Amino acid sequence: MNLNETKDVNYVHQTEIMTETIQKELRYQKLYTHYGINPFKKGTKQ
């Protein structure tokens, strides 16, 4: 293949790669639910 030749873009293949990547990201995505309280923050007295 010469340097002047360009590869044709296979849109179906690119879509499959993007779909697979998104599925992997969503599978391993977890929400952070372990929140702490800042002991140095001044709050209101009750």
C-alpha distance matrix in Angstrom:
0.0 3.8 6.7 8.3 6.7 8.9 9.6 12.9 15.7 17.7 21.2 23.0 21.1 21.7 25.3 25.8 24.6 27.0 29.8 29.6 29.6 32.6 34.4 34.1 35.4 38.3 39.2 39.7 41.2 44.9 47.5 49.4 53.1 54.8 56.4 59.0 61.9 62.0 65.4 65.5 65.3 68.7 69.6 72.7 75.8 77.5
3.8 0.0 3.8 5.4 5.5 8.6 10.7 14.0 16.9 19.5 22.7 24.9 23.3 23.4 27.0 27.9 26.6 28.6 31.6 31.6 31.3 34.2 36.3 36.0 36.9 39.9 41.1 41.4 42.7 46.3 48.7 50.6 54.2 55.9 57.3 59.8 62.5 62.4 65.8 65.8 65.5 68.8 69.9 72.9 76.1 77.9
6.7 3.8 0.0 3.8 5.5 7.7 10.4 13.8 16.2 19.2 22.0 24.6 22.9 22.4 26.1 27.3 25.7 27.2 30.5 30.7 30.0 32.7 35.1 34.7 35.3 38.4 39.7 39.9 40.9 44.4 46.7 48.4 52.1 53.7 54.9 57.3 59.9 59.7 63.1 62.9 62.5 65.8 67.0 70.0 73.3 75.2
8.3 5.4 3.8 0.0 3.8 6.5 10.0 12.8 15.5 18.8 21.4 24.3 23.1 22.6 26.0 27.6 26.4 27.7 31.0 31.5 31.0 33.4 36.0 35.9 36.4 39.3 40.9 41.2 42.0 45.7 47.8 49.6 53.3 55.1 56.2 58.7 61.2 61.0 64.5 64.2 63.7 66.9 67.9 70.8 74.2 76.0
6.7 5.5 5.5 3.8 0.0 3.8 6.8 9.5 12.6 15.5 18.5 21.1 20.0 19.9 23.3 24.7 23.8 25.4 28.4 29.0 28.8 31.3 33.6 33.8 34.5 37.3 38.7 39.4 40.3 44.0 46.3 48.3 51.9 53.9 55.2 57.9 60.5 60.5 64.1 64.0 63.4 66.6 67.5 70.3 73.7 75.3
8.9 8.6 7.7 6.5 3.8 0.0 3.8 6.5 9.1 12.3 15.0 17.8 16.8 16.3 19.7 21.4 20.4 21.8 24.9 25.6 25.4 27.7 30.1 30.4 31.1 33.7 35.3 36.1 36.9 40.6 42.8 44.9 48.5 50.5 51.8 54.6 57.2 57.4 60.9 60.9 60.2 63.4 64.2 67.0 70.3 71.9
9.6 10.7 10.4 10.0 6.8 3.8 0.0 3.8 6.3 8.9 12.0 14.5 13.3 13.2 16.7 18.0 17.3 18.9 21.8 22.4 22.5 25.0 27.1 27.5 28.5 31.0 32.4 33.3 34.4 38.1 40.5 42.8 46.3 48.4 49.9 52.8 55.6 55.9 59.5 59.8 59.1 62.3 62.9 65.7 69.0 70.4
12.9 14.0 13.8 12.8 9.5 6.5 3.8 0.0 3.8 6.3 9.2 11.7 11.4 11.6 14.5 16.2 16.2 17.6 20.1 21.3 21.8 23.8 25.9 26.8 27.8 29.9 31.5 32.8 33.7 37.5 39.7 42.3 45.7 48.0 49.6 52.6 55.3 55.9 59.5 59.9 59.0 62.1 62.5 65.2 68.5 69.7
15.7 16.9 16.2 15.5 12.6 9.1 6.3 3.8 0.0 3.8 5.9 8.9 8.6 8.1 11.0 13.0 12.9 14.0 16.6 17.9 18.3 20.2 22.4 23.4 24.2 26.3 28.0 29.4 30.1 33.9 36.1 38.7 42.0 44.5 46.0 49.1 51.8 52.5 56.1 56.5 55.6 58.7 59.0 61.6 64.9 66.1
17.7 19.5 19.2 18.8 15.5 12.3 8.9 6.3 3.8 0.0 3.8 5.6 5.4 6.3 8.7 10.2 10.9 12.5 14.4 15.7 16.8 18.6 20.3 21.6 22.9 24.7 26.1 27.8 28.8 32.6 35.0 37.8 41.0 43.6 45.3 48.5 51.4 52.3 56.0 56.6 55.7 58.8 59.0 61.5 64.6 65.7
21.2 22.7 22.0 21.4 18.5 15.0 12.0 9.2 5.9 3.8 0.0 3.8 5.4 5.0 6.0 8.6 9.8 10.4 12.1 14.1 15.2 16.3 18.2 20.0 21.0 22.4 24.2 26.1 26.7 30.4 32.6 35.5 38.6 41.4 43.0 46.3 49.1 50.1 53.8 54.5 53.3 56.3 56.3 58.7 61.9 62.8
23.0 24.9 24.6 24.3 21.1 17.8 14.5 11.7 8.9 5.6 3.8 0.0 3.8 5.5 5.1 6.3 8.8 9.9 10.5 12.4 14.3 15.4 16.5 18.5 20.1 21.2 22.5 24.8 25.8 29.5 31.8 35.0 37.9 40.7 42.6 46.0 49.0 50.2 53.9 54.8 53.7 56.8 56.6 59.0 62.0 62.8
21.1 23.3 22.9 23.1 20.0 16.8 13.3 11.4 8.6 5.4 5.4 3.8 0.0 3.8 5.4 5.1 6.3 8.7 9.9 10.7 12.4 14.4 15.5 16.8 18.6 20.2 21.2 23.1 24.5 28.2 30.9 33.8 36.9 39.5 41.5 44.8 47.8 49.0 52.6 53.5 52.7 55.9 55.9 58.4 61.4 62.3
21.7 23.4 22.4 22.6 19.9 16.3 13.2 11.6 8.1 6.3 5.0 5.5 3.8 0.0 3.8 5.4 5.1 6.2 8.6 10.0 10.6 12.4 14.3 15.5 16.6 18.5 20.0 21.7 22.5 26.3 28.7 31.5 34.7 37.3 39.0 42.3 45.2 46.2 49.8 50.6 49.7 52.9 52.9 55.5 58.6 59.6
25.3 27.0 26.1 26.0 23.3 19.7 16.7 14.5 11.0 8.7 6.0 5.1 5.4 3.8 0.0 3.8 5.4 5.1 6.0 8.5 9.8 10.5 12.2 14.3 15.3 16.5 18.2 20.3 21.0 24.6 26.9 30.0 33.0 35.8 37.6 41.0 43.9 45.1 48.8 49.7 48.6 51.7 51.5 53.9 56.9 57.7
25.8 27.9 27.3 27.6 24.7 21.4 18.0 16.2 13.0 10.2 8.6 6.3 5.1 5.4 3.8 0.0 3.8 5.5 5.1 6.1 8.6 10.0 10.6 12.4 14.3 15.4 16.5 18.7 20.0 23.7 26.3 29.4 32.3 35.1 37.2 40.6 43.7 45.1 48.7 49.9 49.0 52.1 51.9 54.4 57.3 58.0
24.6 26.6 25.7 26.4 23.8 20.4 17.3 16.2 12.9 10.9 9.8 8.8 6.3 5.1 5.4 3.8 0.0 3.8 5.5 5.2 6.2 8.7 10.0 10.7 12.4 14.4 15.4 17.0 18.4 22.1 24.9 27.7 30.8 33.3 35.4 38.6 41.7 42.9 46.5 47.5 46.8 50.1 50.1 52.8 55.7 56.6
27.0 28.6 27.2 27.7 25.4 21.8 18.9 17.6 14.0 12.5 10.4 9.9 8.7 6.2 5.1 5.5 3.8 0.0 3.8 5.5 5.1 6.2 8.6 10.0 10.6 12.3 14.2 15.8 16.4 20.1 22.5 25.4 28.5 31.2 33.0 36.3 39.2 40.4 44.1 45.0 44.1 47.2 47.2 49.7 52.7 53.7
29.8 31.6 30.5 31.0 28.4 24.9 21.8 20.1 16.6 14.4 12.1 10.5 9.9 8.6 6.0 5.1 5.5 3.8 0.0 3.8 5.5 5.2 6.2 8.7 10.0 10.7 12.2 14.6 15.4 19.0 21.4 24.6 27.5 30.3 32.4 35.9 38.9 40.4 44.0 45.2 44.2 47.3 47.0 49.4 52.3 53.0
29.6 31.6 30.7 31.5 29.0 25.6 22.4 21.3 17.9 15.7 14.1 12.4 10.7 10.0 8.5 6.1 5.2 5.5 3.8 0.0 3.8 5.5 5.1 6.3 8.7 10.0 10.6 12.7 14.3 17.9 20.9 23.9 26.8 29.4 31.7 35.1 38.3 39.8 43.3 44.7 44.0 47.3 47.1 49.6 52.4 53.1
29.6 31.3 30.0 31.0 28.8 25.4 22.5 21.8 18.3 16.8 15.2 14.3 12.4 10.6 9.8 8.6 6.2 5.1 5.5 3.8 0.0 3.8 5.5 5.2 6.3 8.7 9.9 11.1 12.3 16.0 18.8 21.6 24.7 27.1 29.3 32.5 35.7 37.0 40.5 41.7 41.0 44.3 44.4 47.0 49.8 50.8
32.6 34.2 32.7 33.4 31.3 27.7 25.0 23.8 20.2 18.6 16.3 15.4 14.4 12.4 10.5 10.0 8.7 6.2 5.2 5.5 3.8 0.0 3.8 5.4 5.1 6.2 8.5 10.2 10.4 14.1 16.5 19.6 22.5 25.3 27.3 30.7 33.7 35.2 38.8 40.1 39.1 42.3 42.0 44.5 47.4 48.2
34.4 36.3 35.1 36.0 33.6 30.1 27.1 25.9 22.4 20.3 18.2 16.5 15.5 14.3 12.2 10.6 10.0 8.6 6.2 5.1 5.5 3.8 0.0 3.8 5.5 5.2 6.1 8.8 9.9 13.4 16.2 19.5 22.1 24.9 27.3 30.8 34.0 35.8 39.3 40.9 40.0 43.2 42.8 45.2 47.9 48.4
34.1 36.0 34.7 35.9 33.8 30.4 27.5 26.8 23.4 21.6 20.0 18.5 16.8 15.5 14.3 12.4 10.7 10.0 8.7 6.3 5.2 5.4 3.8 0.0 3.8 5.5 5.1 6.4 8.6 12.1 15.4 18.2 21.0 23.4 25.9 29.3 32.6 34.3 37.7 39.2 38.7 42.1 41.9 44.6 47.1 47.8
35.4 36.9 35.3 36.4 34.5 31.1 28.5 27.8 24.2 22.9 21.0 20.1 18.6 16.6 15.3 14.3 12.4 10.6 10.0 8.7 6.3 5.1 5.5 3.8 0.0 3.8 5.5 5.6 6.0 9.8 12.6 15.4 18.5 20.9 23.1 26.4 29.7 31.1 34.6 36.1 35.4 38.7 38.6 41.3 44.0 44.8
38.3 39.9 38.4 39.3 37.3 33.7 31.0 29.9 26.3 24.7 22.4 21.2 20.2 18.5 16.5 15.4 14.4 12.3 10.7 10.0 8.7 6.2 5.2 5.5 3.8 0.0 3.8 5.6 5.1 8.4 11.0 14.3 17.0 19.9 22.1 25.7 28.8 30.7 34.2 35.9 35.0 38.1 37.6 40.1 42.7 43.2
39.2 41.1 39.7 40.9 38.7 35.3 32.4 31.5 28.0 26.1 24.2 22.5 21.2 20.0 18.2 16.5 15.4 14.2 12.2 10.6 9.9 8.5 6.1 5.1 5.5 3.8 0.0 3.8 5.7 8.4 11.7 14.8 17.1 19.7 22.5 26.0 29.4 31.4 34.7 36.7 36.1 39.3 38.8 41.3 43.7 44.1
39.7 41.4 39.9 41.2 39.4 36.1 33.3 32.8 29.4 27.8 26.1 24.8 23.1 21.7 20.3 18.7 17.0 15.8 14.6 12.7 11.1 10.2 8.8 6.4 5.6 5.6 3.8 0.0 3.8 6.3 10.0 12.4 15.1 17.2 20.0 23.3 26.8 28.6 31.9 33.8 33.4 36.8 36.6 39.3 41.6 42.3
41.2 42.7 40.9 42.0 40.3 36.9 34.4 33.7 30.1 28.8 26.7 25.8 24.5 22.5 21.0 20.0 18.4 16.4 15.4 14.3 12.3 10.4 9.9 8.6 6.0 5.1 5.7 3.8 0.0 3.8 6.8 9.6 12.6 15.1 17.5 20.9 24.2 26.0 29.4 31.2 30.6 33.8 33.5 36.1 38.6 39.3
44.9 46.3 44.4 45.7 44.0 40.6 38.1 37.5 33.9 32.6 30.4 29.5 28.2 26.3 24.6 23.7 22.1 20.1 19.0 17.9 16.0 14.1 13.4 12.1 9.8 8.4 8.4 6.3 3.8 0.0 3.8 6.4 9.0 11.5 14.1 17.6 21.0 23.1 26.4 28.4 27.8 31.0 30.6 33.2 35.5 36.0
47.5 48.7 46.7 47.8 46.3 42.8 40.5 39.7 36.1 35.0 32.6 31.8 30.9 28.7 26.9 26.3 24.9 22.5 21.4 20.9 18.8 16.5 16.2 15.4 12.6 11.0 11.7 10.0 6.8 3.8 0.0 3.8 6.1 9.2 11.2 14.9 18.0 20.2 23.6 25.6 24.7 27.7 27.2 29.6 32.0 32.5
49.4 50.6 48.4 49.6 48.3 44.9 42.8 42.3 38.7 37.8 35.5 35.0 33.8 31.5 30.0 29.4 27.7 25.4 24.6 23.9 21.6 19.6 19.5 18.2 15.4 14.3 14.8 12.4 9.6 6.4 3.8 0.0 3.8 5.9 7.8 11.3 14.6 16.7 20.0 22.1 21.5 24.6 24.3 26.9 29.2 30.0
53.1 54.2 52.1 53.3 51.9 48.5 46.3 45.7 42.0 41.0 38.6 37.9 36.9 34.7 33.0 32.3 30.8 28.5 27.5 26.8 24.7 22.5 22.1 21.0 18.5 17.0 17.1 15.1 12.6 9.0 6.1 3.8 0.0 3.8 5.9 9.6 12.8 15.5 18.6 21.0 20.3 23.2 22.4 24.8 26.8 27.3
54.8 55.9 53.7 55.1 53.9 50.5 48.4 48.0 44.5 43.6 41.4 40.7 39.5 37.3 35.8 35.1 33.3 31.2 30.3 29.4 27.1 25.3 24.9 23.4 20.9 19.9 19.7 17.2 15.1 11.5 9.2 5.9 3.8 0.0 3.8 6.7 10.3 13.0 15.7 18.4 18.3 21.3 20.9 23.6 25.3 26.0
56.4 57.3 54.9 56.2 55.2 51.8 49.9 49.6 46.0 45.3 43.0 42.6 41.5 39.0 37.6 37.2 35.4 33.0 32.4 31.7 29.3 27.3 27.3 25.9 23.1 22.1 22.5 20.0 17.5 14.1 11.2 7.8 5.9 3.8 0.0 3.8 6.9 9.7 12.6 15.2 14.7 17.7 17.3 20.0 22.0 22.9
59.0 59.8 57.3 58.7 57.9 54.6 52.8 52.6 49.1 48.5 46.3 46.0 44.8 42.3 41.0 40.6 38.6 36.3 35.9 35.1 32.5 30.7 30.8 29.3 26.4 25.7 26.0 23.3 20.9 17.6 14.9 11.3 9.6 6.7 3.8 0.0 3.8 6.5 9.1 11.9 11.9 15.0 14.9 17.9 19.6 20.8
61.9 62.5 59.9 61.2 60.5 57.2 55.6 55.3 51.8 51.4 49.1 49.0 47.8 45.2 43.9 43.7 41.7 39.2 38.9 38.3 35.7 33.7 34.0 32.6 29.7 28.8 29.4 26.8 24.2 21.0 18.0 14.6 12.8 10.3 6.9 3.8 0.0 3.8 6.0 8.9 8.6 11.3 11.3 14.3 15.9 17.4
62.0 62.4 59.7 61.0 60.5 57.4 55.9 55.9 52.5 52.3 50.1 50.2 49.0 46.2 45.1 45.1 42.9 40.4 40.4 39.8 37.0 35.2 35.8 34.3 31.1 30.7 31.4 28.6 26.0 23.1 20.2 16.7 15.5 13.0 9.7 6.5 3.8 0.0 3.8 5.5 5.7 9.1 10.2 13.7 15.6 17.8
65.4 65.8 63.1 64.5 64.1 60.9 59.5 59.5 56.1 56.0 53.8 53.9 52.6 49.8 48.8 48.7 46.5 44.1 44.0 43.3 40.5 38.8 39.3 37.7 34.6 34.2 34.7 31.9 29.4 26.4 23.6 20.0 18.6 15.7 12.6 9.1 6.0 3.8 0.0 3.8 5.7 8.1 9.6 13.0 14.0 16.3
65.5 65.8 62.9 64.2 64.0 60.9 59.8 59.9 56.5 56.6 54.5 54.8 53.5 50.6 49.7 49.9 47.5 45.0 45.2 44.7 41.7 40.1 40.9 39.2 36.1 35.9 36.7 33.8 31.2 28.4 25.6 22.1 21.0 18.4 15.2 11.9 8.9 5.5 3.8 0.0 3.8 6.3 9.1 12.7 14.1 17.1
65.3 65.5 62.5 63.7 63.4 60.2 59.1 59.0 55.6 55.7 53.3 53.7 52.7 49.7 48.6 49.0 46.8 44.1 44.2 44.0 41.0 39.1 40.0 38.7 35.4 35.0 36.1 33.4 30.6 27.8 24.7 21.5 20.3 18.3 14.7 11.9 8.6 5.7 5.7 3.8 0.0 3.8 6.2 9.9 12.1 15.2
68.7 68.8 65.8 66.9 66.6 63.4 62.3 62.1 58.7 58.8 56.3 56.8 55.9 52.9 51.7 52.1 50.1 47.2 47.3 47.3 44.3 42.3 43.2 42.1 38.7 38.1 39.3 36.8 33.8 31.0 27.7 24.6 23.2 21.3 17.7 15.0 11.3 9.1 8.1 6.3 3.8 0.0 3.8 7.0 9.1 12.5
69.6 69.9 67.0 67.9 67.5 64.2 62.9 62.5 59.0 59.0 56.3 56.6 55.9 52.9 51.5 51.9 50.1 47.2 47.0 47.1 44.4 42.0 42.8 41.9 38.6 37.6 38.8 36.6 33.5 30.6 27.2 24.3 22.4 20.9 17.3 14.9 11.3 10.2 9.6 9.1 6.2 3.8 0.0 3.8 6.5 9.4
72.7 72.9 70.0 70.8 70.3 67.0 65.7 65.2 61.6 61.5 58.7 59.0 58.4 55.5 53.9 54.4 52.8 49.7 49.4 49.6 47.0 44.5 45.2 44.6 41.3 40.1 41.3 39.3 36.1 33.2 29.6 26.9 24.8 23.6 20.0 17.9 14.3 13.7 13.0 12.7 9.9 7.0 3.8 0.0 3.8 6.5
75.8 76.1 73.3 74.2 73.7 70.3 69.0 68.5 64.9 64.6 61.9 62.0 61.4 58.6 56.9 57.3 55.7 52.7 52.3 52.4 49.8 47.4 47.9 47.1 44.0 42.7 43.7 41.6 38.6 35.5 32.0 29.2 26.8 25.3 22.0 19.6 15.9 15.6 14.0 14.1 12.1 9.1 6.5 3.8 0.0 3.8
77.5 77.9 75.2 76.0 75.3 71.9 70.4 69.7 66.1 65.7 62.8 62.8 62.3 59.6 57.7 58.0 56.6 53.7 53.0 53.1 50.8 48.2 48.4 47.8 44.8 43.2 44.1 42.3 39.3 36.0 32.5 30.0 27.3 26.0 22.9 20.8 17.4 17.8 16.3 17.1 15.2 12.5 9.4 6.5 3.8 0.0
